[in-house]
Amino acid sequence: MAALARQAKRTALLAYLAAAVPRGSHRRDTLLALFWPESDTPHARAALNQALYVLRTELGDGAIVTDGDDQVGLRAEAVRCDAPEFEAALDSGRPRDALELYRGDLLEGFFLSGAPEFERWLERERARLRERASQGAWVLAEAKWVEGEHVEAARWARRGSSLAPADEAMARRLMTFLSDLGDRAAAIRAFDDYTSSLRRDYDLEPSAETRALAATIRQEQQRAPAPHPPRAAVSPSARSATRRRAADAAPARAAAPGGLSRRALASRLMARGRSPV
């Protein structure tokens, strides 16, 4: 793989062929626009052909599949890619297996200069896969609640929330979940952690809704610390109106850096007289 490692564009092309959705073949024109946007068509096609030649040489005959002069694809057996395996596990109802595969962002730390469309695709895929990982963790958290394994339920809930660290609806969902598990101290710690990160990263304060939820949890904690809850027969999202509101607020939004809703982040920064990042 030395020839691939020497040029980031070949690595990026291989990653795109392996991970892009929908799976399968991709139009050559799409690849040209992604990787050689500033080259004229003859030079771009020559560069693509050279890159595909290197991939064939490194991966073996039959790794690259072509359909005439228009379509290019990667034979699935040629390269193992954790991104499609991760999604296949989620789609088949195996979130634990999926999350064992998810170890961070797609091509974490990778940057390809001179290819803005590829960079935009990569950011979208990172956000989409991160969202799916968060959803998978919450599925496990709910399942562990039902099974009465509250320590594991809390662990998976924290994992799901950590994948959207600046998403305020997600912070409220975690606070509500931990409080309903009977660990109000942990719910308050989650609020404090979220507040600290919001101040540090965006110079913002939590919304009134989030502060009110924290105040309610503190009041409940002061009145009577709840005993560890009994084994649940239904998922936590069905046990109280508070949890239903939290679950309704949780669907993913278009992510800005760190996972904060792009619209919410922009509006709140503008209100502070600052330009959105």
N, C-alpha and C positions, 0 to 999 in steps of 0.2 A: 504493500500500500504506500510505498515511499513516494511514488509519482503523484498520488492523490494528496499526500500531506504537504507536498511542496507548493501546491496552488490551492488557495482557499476556494476559488470558483469551482473547481472540480469536486471538492468536498461538498460544497453547497448544492451543486447539481445532483450529486448522488443522494443527499439528504432529501431534496425535493422529490426526486423520483420515488424514493422509498416511503415518504411520509405524507405527501400531498393528498388531499381529499378532493374529488373522489379518487379512490385507488385505481391503478391501471395505467393506461397510456395517456400521454399528454401531447398536445399539438406542438409541433416545432416552433410555430410562430409565438406561442406562449412562452416557451423557453428562451427564445431570442429576446423577447421584451423583458423578461425577468433578469437575464444574466448579461446581455450585451446591448443595453438600451441606446448607447451612443454610437454604435457601429452601424455602418450601412449593411443592407441585407446580405450581399455576397460575403463580406468579411465576417459578419455575425454567424452565418451558416457554416463558414469554414472553421470558425472557432468552436462551434457546437460539435461539428464532425470530429475535430481533433480531441475534444473532451470526451466524446463517446468512445473514440478509439482507445483512449487511455483507460476508461472504465472497463471496456471489453478485455483489454490486456491484463488488467489487475484482477478482475473478478472472474474471468474465464469465459469461454465460448458459451453463448446462449444466455448470458446474464442480461444483456441489453436486447430488448425486443422491439422491432420496428414494424410498422405497417405502412409500406410504401414510403413515400417521401414526406408524409404528413404527421405520423404518429410515432412517438417514442415512449417506451416503458421499461420498467425494471422487473425481471422475473422475480416473483416473491421469494422463491427458494434461494436466490443468489446471495442475498444479504439479510441478516436478521436485524430488524428494526423494532425497538421497544415501543415506539409510538403506535403503530397499528396493532401490536400485541396488547398494549394497554387498553385501547378502545375495544378490541374484540372481547377482552375479559369483562369490561363493563357491560357491553351489549349482551353478553351471555349470562349476566347476573352473578358475576364473580368479582365483586368490588375489592375483596381482600387481595386476590391475586393481582388485580389491576394496580392497586396501590403499592404492592411490592415492586412493581415495574417502574412506578413514577418516582424518580429520584431528583427531579428538578425540571427547570424549563427546557424545552426543546432547544438543542444546540446552545446550551447556556454559555454565555460569554463570547459566543461567535459573532463576528461582524464581517460583512462583505462590502467593501467600499465600491462605489461606482455602480451599485445595483439597488436603487431605492425601492423598486417594486418588490424585489426579493425580500428586502428588509421589512417592508410593510406586511408581506405575506407571513414572514417569520414571527413578527410581533402578534399578528392575529392568531396564528396557530398556538403560540405560547399561551396567550390569554384563553383560547378555547379549551386547550388541554388542561390548563390549570383549573378552569371552571369545572370541567368534568371530574377532575380529581377531587375537588372540593365536594361536589355532589356525591361522589362515591363514598367519601369519608362520612358524610352525614347519613347516608343509607346505613352504614355500619353502626353509627352512633344510635340511630333509632332502633336497629335490630338488637343491639346489646341492651338497650333500655328494656325492651320487651322481654328479653331473656333474664332480666334481673341482674345483669353484670354491669353495675353502675360505674365502677372504676374504668372499665373498658369503654363504656358509653361516653364518659367524660373525655377519655383520651382521644377517641375518634372525633368527638365534637371539636376539640381543640385543634386537631389536625385539619379538619375541614375549614375552620375559621382562619387558621394560619395561612391558608392558601389565598385568602383575600384580606390581607392585614389592614387595609384602609377602608374596607367596605363597611359602612356604618350599620346597614341592615344586618350584615353578618355578625357584627359585634353584639347587636341586640339579641340576635338568635342564640349566640353562645351564652350570653348572660342569662337569658330566660331558661335555656336548657339546663345550665348548672344549678340555677335556683330551684327549678322543678325537681332536680335530682336530690335536693335537700342540702346542697353545698352552697349556701348563700355567700360565704366568705370567698369561695372561688369565683363566684359571679362578680363580686365587687372587685376582686383582683383583676378579672378580665376587663372590667370597665376602666380601672386605673391604668392597665397596660395599654389599652386602646387610646385613652386620653393622652398618655405620654407620647406614644408614637405619632398621633395626629399633630400634637404641638411641635414635636421635633421635626417631622418631615414636611408639614404644610403650614405651620404657625396658625393652626385653627383650633377651635374648641368643639367638643361634641355638640350635637344639636339638642334642642330643648327636649325632644322626645327621648333621646338616649339618656340625658341627665335625669329626666323624670323616672325612667325605668330604674336607674341606679338608686334613686331616692326611695322608691317603693320597696326595692329589695332590702335596702338598709333598714327601713322601718320594720319590715317583716322579721329581719334578723334580730332587731332590738326587742320586739314584742315577745317572741318565743322561737329560739333556734329550733328548726324543724328536725325531728328524728330522721334517720335514714329511711327513705320511702320504701314501701313494700314492693314486692315483685309486681311489675306492671303487666297488665293484660293487653294493653293497646299502646300504640306509639305515642310518644310525648306530645306530638303535634295535635293529637286528638283529645288530650286530657284537659285543656283549659283554653279559654278564649285568648288569653295572653299568648300562649304558644301558637294558636292559629294565626294571630296577627303577625307574630314573628315569622312563621313559615310563609305567610303571604308576602312578606317584605323581602324574603330571601332570594327570589330568582335573580340570576346573574344579570348584571348590567354591563354595557360596553366599558371595558376597563381602561382607566388611565394608569400611569405608573403607580405600582403598588396595589392596584385593584379598586381604587376609589372610582365611583361613577364619574365618567368624564363630564357629564352635565352638572352633577352636583358639585364636583370639585371646581369647575369653571365658575359657576354662579357664586360659590362661597368665596373664592379668591377675588372675584370682581367686586364683591361687596366689601372686601377689605382694601380695595384700591390697588390690587395687584393683578398682573396679567397671568392667565393660566399658563402652566408650563407647556 
